[in-house]
Amino acid sequence: MDYNTKREKLILPEYGRCIQDMVNHAMTIEDRTERQRCAFTIIDLMANMQAYNGDEDDFYQKLWNHLALISNYKLDIDYPVEIQHMDKQDIKRERIPYPQKNISRRHYGAIVEQLAHTLCDMPDGDERNELIRLVANQMKRSLANWNSNALDDEKILDDLAEYTNGKISLLPSEVDLISDRDIMAEVQQNILAKKKKKK
């Protein structure tokens, strides 16, 4: 068996073994024009694998530098940029920012909280009333998914009033909330759908 652990160690693992093999092959091409064309093809493939943000020149400068590094600076081509020699350790991995949000009631989620704040700035009318209904019903769904034994229409509307600093204070009779039975049927359907996906 041909295990990766027995293969040549990848210089830049983020590009995968396929790119490493292509670069190794490019170094064996004797015809300089063909080798040059091969290098541009590899760069196109590398570009498809990387997230592109910002300046295009900087992006391609980085790719050509990576190509040179993958070849241990042995790929003899006419580079379209000035190659900066670097060690693998010099390449800084871009941190992916994880959105940190301070959500007062995590079981409702950030979107419900944002929508509740949006309601505060909306003028009275049908559009606002419809959004109140949608937000309240989403809160009920979220609460049912989190703890079906905690379903309480008054509690949901109290939480909505707190989200909106008391600007929206309603009784259950004033909002068209989905019945507990229909909510529980939705929860059961979601559970069954998740089980089917796992199989």
Secondary structure, 3 states (H helix, E strand, C coil): CCCHHHCCCCCCHHHHHHHHHHHHHHCCCCCHHHHHHHHHHHHHHHHHHCCCCCCHHHHHHHHHHHHHHHCCCCCCCCCCCCCCCCCHHHCCCCCCCCCCCCCCCCCCCHHHHHHHHHHHHCCCCHHHHHHHHHHHHHHHHHHHHHCHHHCCHHHHHHHHHHHCCCCCCCCHHHCCCCCHHHHHHHHHHHHHHHHHHHC
